[in-house]
Structures are given as C-alpha cells and as structure tokens.
Amino acid sequence: MFRLASRSVPRSSAAVAPLVRSLSTALTNSATEEHEPKFLQAVELYFDKAAKLSKAKPSVLSHIKSIDAVLSVTFPIEIEPNKVEIIRGYRAQHSRHRLPVKGGIRYSSEVDLQEVEALAALMTYKCAVVDVPFGGAKGGIMINPKNYTPEQLERITRRYTMELCQKNFIGPGVDVPAPDVGTGAREMSWIADTYRHFNPNDVNAPGCVTGKPISHGGVRGRTEATGLGVYYGIREFLSYPEVQKQMGGHHGKVEGSSFVIQGFGNVGYWAAKFF
C-alpha cells in the first residue's frame, strides 16, 4: 500500500487546520491548543511573513511553498515467528528545483506526515540560504527504535529502503537521505547496502545516502558536524551587540558563559563537548 501525490490543498487556516490535525499523532496534537498552529502551519506562516519582503511573483512563491511529492507507505514486518507488525513510513520531497533532494530519516513513534513535510520545507530553505545546491526532503518511520532489536530494526530499515527504491524516492542523483533522530551510521549502512542490491550496476551507489560509517565510505567529521554547527551558530549569535544588550550586557563570548542543553543524543553530546 502506498500513496504518491503532489499535494494541492487550500492554504487558509480554516481549511488547513482539520487536515493537518488529521495527519498528526495524538502526542503532537496534545502539545498544542486548537487555536495554535501545528508544525507545518507554523512553517508556512513564517514563509508567508518572509515572502512579503520578497520581490518574487506570487505564482513563484506559491510554488516554492508547496510540497512537490510525498510518499506514504505501510508494510508488514515479521517481528517474531508468527508475529507480524504493520510499519508506517514517509518520505517528503519539498522542492526538486535542485537535485538531489537532501534530508534525514528519523525513527520515532511521533513521526507523522505533517512533520516530514514541514522539515522537508525547512531543509529547502536552509540549503537555499547558504547556496547549497540541494532541494529539501525528509523521511521517517513511525516506530520507537528502543522497542526493537538490532535484527528487527535492520529488517524494518531494509524494507523501507526497498519501498523508496521501487518508488524512485532514493538515489545519488535523485534523493539522498541522512541520519536523524533515532538513526545513525548503522542504519545508513543498511540503506546503502539495500540500494546497492537494487542497483548493482550503479558505480555511484554508495552516494545514495550520507552519514555512513567511515569503513563504508563515510566522511570523517560527519558524526560531530551538527553539534559543531550548534557551537558555531551560537558563537556568532553572541557576537552581535544587540544580542549582548538584550542579555543584560553579556560579554559576547562562549568562554565564561553558561548553557543549558536539552537532550543528550548525537547533537547534544557534541554541542556540549565543543562548548
């Protein structure tokens, strides 16, 4: 079972609210009030705010704002002998104006369609702002990885990759995933190996995914890159006089400052280490 579609839905808050709520998980809905925008709505609201400062034509802005394509799949996995579980996964390609599209794959019980669409859009904008020649994408599988053994996670990852291969949602020149919440080098190596089996004659097959182990063609420094980026970003943020003023005359340096880090995964660990 799968859905492949270019979305075209009304963008008014009244029309979008019921749709977005229906594409969200219970925990996501409980975190916000009915009158508050959900994640995807919030991204679109900020886009509209920025678009007012642009000289681009409304038709161009409308195209930039829209999601190009979304893949929603469900597939059965034999968790134990005679015990089958239905797994749901997503992949959103926000903008294919530059190829390949790029974005991580997250494993979380709170993954939902509006989340991957919102994150895919943000990836497009982030790449565009710094002129990185990729379009934005995002993917996810609705599972809590802590509830599965490595063998079970491997079966889930490989089957999800198979779905991406069959629907042309992965490839060095098409769509290149990466690690995200709940995934890492191990999962990326499973994805790369599965893609290689589907495309044995593709000499560029290892480029179908980033974040692989060094021994499998990964890049040194990739693991700590995101946490290091947090450090650099905050270091530069503190250098602005207006920021220092709002912080009560802060000295503007990382040294001698105190930081609160929420979460201690890959990003939080390396950010803490560099700080």
C-alpha positions in Angstrom: 0.0 0.0 0.0 1.4 3.4 -0.9 0.4 6.9 -1.8 2.4 9.1 -4.2 1.0 12.5 -4.8 1.7 16.2 -5.4 -0.4 17.9 -2.8 -2.7 20.7 -3.7 -4.8 21.8 -0.8 -6.4 25.1 0.3 -3.9 27.1 2.4 -6.3 29.1 4.6 -6.1 28.4 8.3 -9.7 27.3 8.3 -9.1 24.7 5.6 -5.7 23.5 6.7 -6.4 23.0 10.4 -8.6 19.9 10.1 -6.3 18.4 7.5 -3.1 19.0 9.5 -4.7 17.7 12.7 -5.7 14.5 10.9 -2.2 14.0 9.7 -0.7 14.4 13.2 -0.1 12.0 16.0 -2.0 12.2 19.3 1.0 13.5 21.2 1.6 16.2 18.6 -2.0 17.3 18.9 -2.0 17.3 22.7 1.1 19.6 22.7 -0.9 22.5 21.2 -4.2 24.1 21.7 -6.9 24.0 19.0 -6.3 27.7 18.1 -2.5 27.3 17.8 -0.8 26.5 14.5 0.7 23.0 14.1 4.2 22.5 12.9 3.5 22.6 9.2 1.2 25.6 9.6 3.9 27.4 11.6 6.5 26.8 8.9 4.0 28.1 6.3 3.2 31.2 8.4 6.8 32.1 8.7 7.2 31.6 5.0 4.3 34.0 4.3 5.9 36.5 6.6 9.2 36.3 4.8 7.5 36.2 1.4 6.1 39.7 2.0 9.7 41.0 1.8 10.4 39.3 -1.5 10.0 40.8 -5.0 9.2 37.3 -6.4 5.9 36.8 -8.2 3.0 35.3 -6.2 2.9 32.4 -8.5 6.6 31.6 -7.9 6.2 32.0 -4.1 3.2 29.7 -4.2 5.2 27.0 -6.0 8.1 27.4 -3.5 5.8 27.0 -0.6 4.1 23.8 -1.9 5.4 20.2 -1.4 6.4 18.6 -4.6 5.8 14.9 -3.7 5.0 12.8 -0.7 5.4 9.0 -0.3 3.4 7.2 2.4 3.9 3.5 2.8 2.8 0.7 5.0 4.4 -2.7 5.0 4.4 -5.9 7.2 7.5 -7.0 9.2 7.7 -10.3 10.9 8.9 -9.2 14.3 8.9 -12.7 15.8 7.9 -16.1 14.4 4.1 -15.9 13.7 4.0 -12.2 14.8 3.7 -9.6 12.1 3.6 -5.9 12.7 2.5 -3.2 10.2 5.0 -0.4 9.9 4.3 3.1 8.5 6.9 5.2 6.8 7.0 8.6 5.0 9.3 10.5 2.6 8.6 14.0 1.5 10.4 15.9 -1.3 9.6 19.5 -0.8 11.5 21.0 -3.8 13.2 19.3 -6.7 14.4 22.6 -8.3 17.9 21.3 -7.5 18.8 17.7 -7.4 19.4 15.6 -5.5 17.0 16.5 -2.7 18.6 16.0 0.7 17.2 15.3 4.2 17.4 12.9 7.1 15.3 9.9 8.1 14.0 9.8 11.7 12.7 6.9 13.7 10.1 8.0 16.2 6.7 6.9 17.4 5.7 10.6 16.8 6.7 10.7 13.2 3.7 11.9 11.1 3.0 13.3 7.7 2.9 17.0 8.6 6.2 16.7 10.4 8.1 15.3 7.5 6.5 17.9 5.1 7.5 20.7 7.5 11.0 19.5 7.9 11.4 19.0 4.2 10.4 22.6 3.6 12.8 23.8 6.2 15.6 21.8 4.5 14.9 23.5 1.2 15.1 27.0 2.8 18.3 26.2 4.8 20.1 24.9 1.6 18.9 28.0 -0.3 20.0 30.5 2.3 23.6 29.2 2.2 23.5 28.3 -1.5 24.0 24.6 -1.0 22.8 23.1 -4.4 20.2 20.6 -3.0 16.4 20.6 -2.7 14.9 19.8 0.6 13.5 16.4 1.7 12.7 14.5 4.9 11.7 11.0 5.9 10.6 8.9 8.9 9.3 5.7 10.2 6.7 5.7 12.9 8.4 3.4 15.5 10.2 3.8 18.8 13.6 2.2 17.9 14.2 1.3 21.6 11.4 -1.3 21.3 13.2 -3.3 18.7 16.3 -5.5 18.5 19.0 -4.6 16.0 17.9 -7.5 13.8 14.3 -6.2 13.8 15.5 -2.7 13.0 17.6 -4.0 10.1 14.5 -5.7 8.6 12.5 -2.6 9.0 15.2 -0.3 7.5 15.8 -2.6 4.5 12.1 -2.9 3.8 11.6 0.8 4.0 14.6 1.3 1.6 13.1 -1.2 -0.8 9.9 0.9 -0.9 12.0 4.0 -1.6 13.8 2.2 -4.4 10.6 0.9 -6.0 9.0 4.4 -6.0 12.2 6.2 -7.1 12.5 8.1 -3.8 16.2 7.4 -3.3 19.3 7.6 -5.5 22.6 9.6 -5.8 21.1 12.0 -8.3 17.5 11.9 -7.0 17.1 11.8 -3.2 19.9 11.3 -0.7 18.8 10.6 2.9 20.9 11.1 6.0 20.8 10.2 9.8 18.3 12.0 12.0 16.6 11.4 15.3 16.8 7.7 16.2 19.1 6.8 13.3 22.8 6.8 12.7 25.7 5.3 10.8 24.4 1.8 11.3 21.0 2.5 9.6 22.7 4.4 6.8 24.9 1.4 6.0 21.8 -0.8 5.8 20.2 1.6 3.5 23.3 1.9 1.2 23.6 -1.9 1.1 20.0 -2.4 0.2 20.2 0.3 -2.5 23.3 -1.4 -4.0 21.5 -4.7 -4.3 18.7 -3.0 -6.2 21.2 -1.1 -8.4 24.2 -3.4 -8.8 25.5 -1.6 -11.9 25.4 1.9 -10.4 29.0 2.9 -9.7 27.7 5.9 -7.7 25.5 3.6 -5.4 27.4 4.5 -2.2 26.3 8.1 -2.7 22.7 7.2 -2.2 22.9 8.1 1.5 25.3 10.1 3.7 26.3 9.5 7.3 27.7 6.0 6.6 30.4 4.5 8.8 34.0 5.5 7.7 34.6 1.9 6.8 31.7 2.0 4.3 32.6 5.2 2.6 31.6 7.7 5.2 33.2 11.1 5.7 35.3 11.9 8.7 33.8 14.6 10.9 30.2 13.8 9.9 29.2 12.5 13.3 30.1 15.6 15.2 29.2 18.1 12.4 25.7 19.0 13.6 26.8 19.6 17.2 29.7 21.6 16.0 27.3 23.7 13.9 25.3 24.5 17.0 28.5 25.7 18.7 29.5 27.9 15.7 26.0 29.3 15.3 25.7 30.3 19.0 29.3 31.7 19.0 28.4 34.0 16.1 25.0 34.8 17.6 26.6 36.1 20.8 28.9 38.4 18.8 26.1 40.8 17.9 25.9 43.9 20.1 22.1 44.0 20.0 22.0 40.4 21.3 24.5 41.2 24.1 22.4 44.2 25.0 19.2 42.1 25.3 21.1 39.7 27.5 21.9 42.4 30.0 25.3 43.4 28.8 26.7 40.0 28.1 30.4 39.9 27.2 29.6 38.1 23.9 32.0 35.2 24.3 31.4 31.5 24.7 34.1 31.3 27.4 32.6 32.3 30.7 29.0 31.7 29.6 26.6 29.1 30.9 24.5 26.9 28.5 21.5 24.6 29.0 21.4 21.7 26.6 18.1 19.8 26.2 18.7 16.2 25.2 22.0 14.3 25.1 21.9 12.5 21.8 24.3 12.9 19.0 23.7 16.7 18.6 23.5 17.4 22.3 26.6 15.4 23.2 28.9 17.0 20.6 27.5 20.5 21.3 28.2 20.0 25.0 31.7 18.8 24.2 32.6 21.8 22.0 31.1 24.3 24.4 
